[in-house]
Amino acid sequence: MEVLPGGAARGAVTSKPGAWIDGLIGVAIFSASLAATRLALTGMDALFLSAARAALAGLAGAVALVVLREAWPRRSDLGALAIVAGGVVVGFPVLTALALRTVGAAHGTVFVGLLPLSTALFGALRSGERPSAAFWILSVLGALVTVGFAARGLDGPPGPGDALMLAAILVCGLGYAEGGILARRLGGWQVIAWATVLSLPLSLPLALILRPADPAAIPLPAWAGLGYVALFSMLIGFVFWYRALARGGIAAIGQLQLLQPFLGLGVAALVLGERIEPAMIAAAVLVAACVALARRLA
């Protein structure tokens, strides 16, 4: 049986701390994705941003696959890779970029609290995982705490941006679950690399067609946002995330996403000097307890 980095055999699901460390690293990288997307949108069109981030990730993934001489995926893997590509390479980036034209990154964080549930549900449907009833109760509780905290102070009825964010969460959960299953055989980074490469015939031509008329007029922070979502959110984060899902279980590891909004707010406090409210600390502690218990009961 082939061995993955970190000592776990491909196809094996373990509860070793390494899987949770990988998951935390992936979540930490993803936590800045909405803010980076919002930053990129200050200087470029949403559709160009979505195509460019996928194309850049695909080109980087292709280089890695060639340099490391990875074997081609089986024909039977193409359907699963297409689901991964449709969910996390195309679907989530396009839908969130369109949504963030009308809603802020903080508003979008409300929906991130639903992503663990989406991932666990698709994990149960696609991989046959059967978490206990107590696990589902904790998952719902953690999602309610996260969404409730993130939703404070939001005004107005739901709009098109909310519908787009909800659709993004659904397709992303499917892409996470399918990729976690496939990573048990292919390996974590190989799954996202092949998924981005599979998207290149669509993403690269679109990026060239939709490219800005005057790239020099786009401010540097917008380019930095594109660079982050292309290399970190689209590629590097998934190296750790899919490896974690493969080794630790889709439903259990997926609960780590409950921490994503709080990590994002923590980064904002460190980098931007934003105030950390006592309510944030209390909510984060409660969510962390839900994650820890869910890990034991998954």
C-alpha positions in Angstrom: 0.0 0.0 0.0 1.4 3.4 -0.9 2.3 5.8 1.9 1.2 9.4 2.0 3.5 12.2 3.4 3.3 12.0 7.2 3.2 8.2 7.4 -0.4 7.3 6.6 -1.2 4.8 3.9 -3.2 5.8 1.0 -6.8 4.6 1.5 -6.4 4.6 5.3 -8.4 6.9 7.6 -6.6 7.7 10.8 -7.2 9.9 13.9 -3.5 10.8 14.3 -2.8 14.5 15.3 -1.1 15.0 12.0 -4.4 14.9 10.1 -5.8 17.6 12.5 -2.6 19.7 12.1 -2.9 19.5 8.3 -6.6 20.5 8.6 -5.8 23.5 10.8 -3.2 24.7 8.4 -5.6 24.4 5.5 -8.3 26.3 7.4 -5.9 29.0 8.4 -5.0 29.5 4.8 -8.7 29.5 3.7 -9.6 32.0 6.4 -8.2 34.9 4.4 -9.9 33.9 1.1 -13.0 36.0 1.3 -11.0 39.1 2.3 -8.4 38.5 -0.4 -11.3 38.1 -3.0 -12.8 41.3 -1.8 -9.5 43.0 -2.1 -9.0 41.7 -5.7 -12.4 42.9 -6.7 -11.4 46.5 -5.9 -9.5 46.5 -9.2 -10.7 43.7 -11.4 -13.9 42.0 -12.7 -15.3 39.1 -10.8 -15.4 36.7 -13.8 -11.8 37.6 -14.7 -10.7 37.0 -11.1 -12.4 33.6 -11.0 -10.8 32.5 -14.3 -7.4 33.9 -13.6 -7.1 32.3 -10.1 -8.1 28.9 -11.6 -5.7 29.3 -14.5 -2.7 30.4 -12.4 -3.4 27.5 -10.0 -3.7 25.1 -12.9 -0.4 26.2 -14.5 1.4 25.8 -11.1 -0.2 22.4 -10.6 0.8 21.3 -14.0 4.4 22.2 -13.3 4.4 20.3 -10.0 2.9 17.2 -11.7 5.5 17.3 -14.5 8.5 18.0 -12.2 7.5 15.2 -9.7 6.6 12.9 -12.6 3.2 12.0 -11.2 1.3 9.2 -13.0 -1.8 10.2 -14.9 -5.1 9.6 -13.0 -7.2 6.6 -14.1 -10.1 7.1 -16.5 -12.4 6.1 -13.6 -11.1 9.1 -11.6 -12.1 11.7 -14.2 -15.7 11.9 -13.0 -14.6 12.5 -9.4 -12.0 15.1 -10.5 -14.7 16.8 -12.6 -16.8 17.1 -9.4 -13.8 18.5 -7.5 -13.1 21.0 -10.3 -16.7 22.0 -10.6 -17.0 22.5 -6.8 -13.8 24.2 -5.6 -12.0 25.3 -8.8 -15.0 26.8 -10.7 -18.2 26.8 -8.6 -17.1 28.3 -5.3 -14.7 31.0 -6.7 -17.2 32.2 -9.3 -20.2 32.2 -6.9 -18.4 33.9 -4.1 -16.8 36.5 -6.4 -20.2 37.3 -7.8 -21.7 37.5 -4.3 -19.0 39.7 -2.9 -19.8 42.4 -5.5 -22.9 43.1 -3.4 -22.1 41.8 0.1 -19.0 42.3 2.3 -16.5 39.7 3.3 -17.8 39.8 6.9 -21.3 39.1 5.6 -20.0 36.2 3.6 -18.5 34.8 6.8 -22.0 34.0 8.0 -22.3 31.3 5.3 -18.8 29.8 6.1 -20.3 28.6 9.3 -22.5 26.3 7.3 -19.6 24.7 5.3 -18.8 22.0 7.9 -22.4 20.8 7.7 -22.4 20.8 4.0 -19.1 18.9 3.9 -20.3 16.3 6.5 -23.6 15.8 4.6 -21.9 15.2 1.3 -19.3 13.1 3.0 -22.0 10.8 4.4 -23.7 10.6 1.0 -20.6 10.1 -1.1 -18.2 8.1 1.1 -20.6 6.1 3.3 -19.3 7.7 6.5 -22.0 7.4 9.2 -21.3 9.7 12.1 -23.3 9.3 15.3 -26.4 11.3 16.2 -24.4 13.1 18.9 -21.9 14.2 16.2 -24.7 15.8 14.1 -26.1 17.6 17.2 -22.7 19.0 17.9 -22.2 20.0 14.2 -25.5 21.8 14.2 -24.7 23.5 17.5 -21.3 24.7 16.3 -22.8 26.0 13.0 -25.5 27.9 14.9 -22.9 29.5 17.2 -20.7 30.5 14.3 -23.5 31.8 12.1 -25.1 33.5 15.1 -21.8 35.3 16.0 -21.1 36.3 12.4 -24.6 37.5 11.7 -24.7 40.0 14.5 -25.3 43.5 13.3 -26.2 42.5 9.7 -29.2 44.5 8.5 -31.7 44.0 5.6 -33.5 41.0 4.2 -31.7 38.3 2.2 -30.7 39.3 -1.3 -29.1 37.8 -4.4 -25.7 37.9 -2.8 -27.0 35.6 0.0 -28.4 33.1 -2.5 -25.1 33.0 -4.3 -23.2 32.4 -1.1 -25.5 29.6 -0.1 -25.0 28.0 -3.5 -21.2 28.4 -3.1 -21.3 26.6 0.2 -23.3 23.7 -1.3 -20.9 23.1 -4.3 -17.9 23.6 -2.1 -19.0 21.0 0.4 -19.5 18.6 -2.4 -16.1 19.4 -3.8 -14.4 18.9 -0.4 -16.1 15.6 0.2 -15.3 14.2 -3.3 -11.7 15.4 -3.1 -11.3 13.8 0.4 -12.4 10.5 -1.0 -10.2 10.7 -4.0 -7.2 11.8 -1.9 -7.2 8.5 -0.1 -5.9 6.9 -3.3 -4.2 9.7 -5.3 -2.9 11.8 -2.4 -3.9 15.3 -1.3 -1.9 17.6 -3.4 -2.3 15.4 -6.5 -6.1 15.8 -6.3 -6.2 19.6 -6.4 -3.4 19.7 -8.9 -5.2 17.4 -11.4 -8.5 19.2 -10.7 -7.0 22.6 -11.6 -5.2 21.1 -14.6 -8.5 19.6 -15.8 -10.0 23.1 -15.6 -7.3 24.7 -17.7 -9.0 24.3 -21.1 -11.8 26.5 -19.7 -10.0 28.7 -17.2 -7.0 29.8 -19.3 -8.9 30.9 -22.5 -11.4 32.7 -20.3 -8.7 34.5 -18.3 -7.1 35.7 -21.6 -10.4 36.8 -23.1 -11.5 38.6 -19.9 -8.1 40.1 -19.1 -8.2 43.8 -18.2 -7.7 46.3 -21.0 -5.1 48.2 -18.9 -3.5 45.9 -16.4 -1.2 48.7 -15.2 -4.2 50.6 -13.9 -5.1 47.8 -11.5 -3.8 48.7 -8.0 -1.1 46.5 -6.4 -3.4 45.3 -3.5 -5.8 43.9 -6.1 -3.1 41.9 -7.7 -1.9 40.7 -4.3 -5.5 39.5 -3.6 -5.5 37.6 -6.9 -2.1 36.1 -6.1 -3.3 34.9 -2.7 -6.5 33.3 -3.9 -4.7 31.7 -6.9 -1.7 30.1 -5.1 -2.8 29.8 -1.5 -6.7 29.5 -1.5 -6.8 27.5 -4.7 -3.7 25.3 -4.4 -1.5 25.3 -1.3 -4.4 25.3 1.2 -5.8 22.2 -0.5 -2.5 20.4 -0.3 -3.1 20.3 3.5 -6.9 20.2 3.5 -7.4 17.2 1.2 -4.6 15.3 2.9 -6.3 15.9 6.2 -9.7 14.8 4.9 -8.2 11.6 3.5 -6.4 10.8 6.8 -8.8 12.0 9.4 -12.3 11.5 7.9 -14.4 13.9 6.0 -17.0 14.6 8.6 -14.7 14.9 11.5 -12.0 17.0 9.9 -14.7 19.1 8.2 -15.7 20.5 11.6 -12.4 22.4 11.7 -14.0 24.9 9.3 -16.1 26.1 12.2 -12.9 27.9 13.4 -12.4 29.6 10.0 -14.4 32.8 10.8 -12.6 33.3 14.1 -9.2 32.7 12.6 -10.1 35.3 10.0 -11.1 37.8 12.6 -7.9 37.0 14.6 -5.8 37.7 11.6 -7.6 41.0 11.1 -6.9 41.9 14.7 -3.2 41.1 14.3 -2.6 42.7 10.9 -5.2 45.5 10.9 -5.4 46.2 14.6 -9.1 45.5 14.8 -10.5 45.0 18.3 -11.2 41.4 19.6 -14.5 41.4 21.4 -15.1 39.3 24.5 -18.1 37.7 22.6 -15.6 36.5 19.9 -13.5 34.8 22.5 -16.5 33.1 24.2 -17.9 32.0 20.8 -14.6 30.7 19.7 -14.1 28.6 22.9 -17.6 27.1 22.5 -17.0 26.3 18.9 -13.6 24.8 19.7 -15.3 22.6 22.3 -17.8 21.4 19.7 -15.0 20.6 17.3 -13.1 18.6 19.9 -16.2 16.6 20.9 -17.2 16.1 17.3 -13.7 14.6 16.7 -14.3 12.0 19.4 -17.8 11.2 18.2 -17.4 11.2 14.4 
